[in-house]
Amino acid sequence: MDRHSDLPLPGKSKPYVMAHRGNRVAFPENTMASFRRALVDGADIIETDLHLSADGVIVCIHDATLERTTDGHGLVAEKTLAELKTFSASYGHPEFVQERIPTLEELAVILPDDVALALELKSDAFLQPETCQKMVACLDKTGIRDRTVALSFSLERLITVREVAPDIPIGWITLTRAWPRRGVNLIGPFWPLLILNPLYVWLAHKQGQIICPLDPTPDRRMWLYRLLNCDAILTDDPGETCRAMGREPRPSPGP
């Protein structure tokens, strides 16, 4: 593993709190409102999902289609950024009807210096080096390249990122593999795998890897993750998880 494997955040103690699509319990997921709330909650890492618009802009949305989280219809990849920005991303929250699908750059510029970014690559567009180069250029422009990890269920997408930018750590997510895979910096195992194999975290640490269980509702199992020495905790509700860990909220990042 390279020097970035540990994803160090100066002044922060482990386990880090990773906000899953922002604070998606009280706010529409993957929106600026959700990300800002997660920062106020005290999240150490903001996680989001990436797709590519028809005109090549990287945007933050989980699904390849628009219907679930917006009032639009069709494929994200078939809409230009201008078209995507016409849709409300309120996800059933009428008070957030003005929220729009953010770009990666819009998210990156609001991150405080001590908060990292986890980018889940949801599209096969990230099998193309040109797309990964575009992502890395955005990270360079906004100054967060050294605080970013690329995530995916697809090892092939992660390999493309590594070929383009070997310094950016890659994280593989798995629902089924009960042993840590070599060759990645971070692993996100579905949480029952840690019960199936209690040595999972220990083995990953022996290989220089960090572990963040795939468990968006982790609070009832916090004792387990602390016992196993997990490095980060994924959560849909970073405010509640931070409170469960005895953390104080941070000052508001502003509008």
C-alpha positions in Angstrom: 0.0 0.0 0.0 1.2 3.5 -0.7 1.6 6.4 1.8 -2.1 7.4 1.4 -3.5 4.1 2.5 -4.3 5.3 6.0 -6.3 8.4 4.8 -4.9 10.4 7.7 -7.0 13.4 8.8 -4.9 15.5 11.1 -6.6 16.3 14.4 -9.3 13.7 13.9 -9.5 10.4 15.8 -10.7 7.1 14.5 -13.2 5.8 13.8 -14.0 8.5 11.3 -17.6 9.3 10.6 -18.5 9.0 6.8 -21.7 10.7 5.9 -23.5 8.5 3.4 -24.9 10.8 0.7 -24.7 13.6 3.3 -27.4 13.5 6.0 -30.0 11.5 4.0 -32.3 11.0 7.0 -33.4 14.6 7.4 -32.5 16.0 3.9 -32.8 14.9 0.3 -29.8 12.7 -0.4 -26.8 13.9 -2.5 -27.9 17.5 -2.4 -26.0 20.6 -1.1 -28.4 20.8 1.8 -27.6 17.2 2.8 -23.9 17.7 2.5 -23.9 21.0 4.4 -26.0 19.4 7.2 -23.5 16.5 7.4 -20.7 19.0 7.9 -22.6 20.7 10.7 -23.2 17.2 12.2 -19.5 16.7 12.5 -18.8 14.2 9.7 -15.1 13.6 8.9 -15.8 12.3 5.4 -18.5 13.2 3.0 -19.5 10.3 0.7 -21.3 10.8 -2.6 -22.1 9.0 -5.8 -20.9 10.1 -9.2 -22.4 9.9 -12.7 -21.5 11.8 -15.9 -23.9 14.1 -17.7 -24.4 14.0 -21.5 -22.0 16.9 -21.9 -19.3 15.4 -19.7 -19.9 17.0 -16.3 -19.4 14.9 -13.2 -22.5 15.1 -11.0 -23.6 13.8 -7.6 -26.5 11.4 -7.9 -26.9 7.7 -6.9 -29.1 6.3 -9.6 -28.4 6.1 -13.3 -32.0 7.3 -13.7 -33.7 10.5 -12.5 -37.1 9.2 -11.3 -36.4 8.1 -7.7 -34.7 11.2 -6.3 -35.8 14.0 -8.7 -38.9 15.1 -10.6 -37.1 14.4 -13.9 -37.3 11.3 -16.1 -34.8 9.3 -18.1 -31.1 8.6 -17.8 -28.7 11.0 -16.2 -26.2 10.2 -19.0 -28.6 11.4 -21.6 -29.1 14.9 -20.1 -26.8 17.9 -20.3 -25.9 19.7 -17.1 -28.3 22.5 -18.0 -31.1 20.0 -18.4 -30.3 18.3 -15.1 -30.3 21.6 -13.3 -34.0 22.1 -14.3 -35.1 19.2 -12.1 -35.8 19.4 -8.4 -33.8 16.9 -6.3 -36.1 17.2 -3.3 -36.7 13.5 -3.1 -40.1 13.9 -1.6 -39.1 16.8 0.8 -41.4 19.6 -0.3 -39.4 22.2 1.8 -36.3 21.4 -0.4 -38.0 21.8 -3.8 -35.3 24.3 -4.8 -32.5 21.7 -4.4 -30.7 20.6 -7.6 -28.3 17.8 -8.5 -24.9 19.2 -7.5 -21.7 18.9 -9.6 -18.6 17.3 -8.0 -17.0 20.8 -8.1 -19.9 22.4 -6.2 -19.5 19.8 -3.4 -15.7 20.0 -3.3 -15.5 23.7 -2.8 -17.6 23.7 0.4 -15.4 21.1 2.2 -13.4 22.4 5.2 -9.7 21.6 5.2 -10.1 18.8 7.7 -12.9 16.9 5.9 -12.2 14.2 3.3 -14.2 13.1 0.3 -15.3 9.6 -0.7 -16.5 9.3 -4.3 -18.4 6.2 -5.3 -18.1 5.6 -9.0 -21.5 4.5 -10.2 -21.1 4.6 -13.9 -19.0 2.6 -16.4 -18.0 6.0 -17.8 -15.2 5.6 -15.1 -13.8 2.8 -17.1 -12.6 5.4 -19.5 -9.3 7.1 -18.5 -10.6 10.4 -19.9 -13.5 10.4 -17.3 -11.1 9.7 -14.5 -8.7 12.4 -15.7 -11.6 14.8 -15.6 -12.4 13.8 -12.0 -8.8 14.2 -11.0 -8.6 17.6 -12.6 -11.6 18.7 -10.6 -9.9 17.4 -7.4 -6.8 19.3 -8.3 -8.7 22.5 -9.1 -10.5 22.4 -5.7 -7.4 21.4 -3.7 -8.8 18.1 -2.3 -6.9 15.5 -4.2 -4.9 14.5 -1.1 -8.1 14.0 0.9 -10.1 11.9 -1.6 -10.7 8.2 -1.9 -12.4 6.6 -4.9 -14.9 3.8 -4.1 -16.8 1.2 -6.2 -18.2 -2.2 -6.3 -16.4 -2.4 -9.6 -12.7 -3.3 -9.2 -12.3 -2.4 -12.9 -13.4 1.2 -12.4 -11.0 1.5 -9.5 -8.1 0.1 -11.5 -8.7 2.8 -14.1 -8.5 5.5 -11.4 -5.2 4.0 -10.2 -3.8 4.0 -13.6 -4.6 7.7 -14.0 -3.7 8.8 -10.5 -1.7 6.2 -8.5 -1.6 8.5 -5.5 -5.4 8.5 -5.0 -6.5 5.6 -2.6 -9.1 3.2 -3.9 -11.7 1.5 -1.9 -13.5 -1.7 -3.0 -17.1 -2.4 -1.6 -18.3 -6.0 -1.3 -21.5 -7.7 -0.3 -20.1 -11.3 -0.4 -16.3 -11.7 0.0 -15.5 -12.8 3.6 -11.8 -12.2 3.3 -10.0 -8.9 2.5 -9.0 -8.5 -1.1 -5.4 -7.4 -1.7 -4.5 -4.5 -4.0 -6.9 -1.9 -2.6 -6.4 0.7 0.1 -9.8 0.6 1.7 -12.5 -2.1 1.9 -16.2 -1.6 2.6 -17.5 -5.1 3.5 -21.2 -5.6 4.1 -21.3 -5.6 7.9 -22.5 -9.2 8.4 -19.2 -10.3 6.9 -17.4 -9.0 10.0 -19.5 -11.4 12.1 -18.9 -14.3 9.6 -15.2 -13.6 9.8 -14.2 -11.8 13.1 -10.6 -11.6 11.8 -11.5 -9.5 8.8 -10.4 -6.2 10.1 -7.2 -7.6 11.7 -6.3 -9.3 8.4 -7.0 -6.1 6.5 -4.8 -4.1 8.8 -2.0 -6.6 8.4 -2.2 -5.9 4.7 -2.0 -2.1 5.3 -5.7 -1.6 4.5 -8.4 0.4 6.2 -12.0 -0.8 6.9 -15.3 1.0 6.7 -18.2 -1.4 7.1 -21.1 -1.1 4.6 -23.7 -0.3 7.2 -25.7 2.9 6.7 -27.5 2.5 10.1 -24.5 1.6 12.3 -25.4 3.0 15.8 -26.6 -0.3 17.3 -23.4 -2.0 16.2 -21.0 0.7 17.2 -19.7 -1.5 20.0 -18.7 -4.1 17.5 -17.0 -1.7 15.1 -15.0 -0.2 18.0 -14.2 -3.7 19.3 -12.9 -4.7 15.9 -11.0 -1.4 15.5 -12.7 -0.3 12.3 -11.2 2.8 10.8 -14.4 4.6 9.6 -18.2 4.3 10.2 -20.6 4.8 7.4 -23.9 6.4 8.3 -27.1 7.8 6.9 -27.5 10.1 9.9 -24.1 11.5 10.8 -25.6 13.8 13.5 -27.0 10.9 15.4 -23.9 8.8 14.9 -21.7 11.6 16.1 -23.8 12.0 19.2 -23.6 8.3 19.9 -19.8 8.7 19.8 -19.9 11.7 22.2 -18.9 14.3 19.5 -19.9 17.9 19.4 -21.3 19.5 16.2 -19.1 21.8 14.2 -19.9 25.4 13.4 -22.1 25.9 10.4 -20.2 26.2 7.1 -22.6 28.9 5.9 -24.7 29.1 2.8 
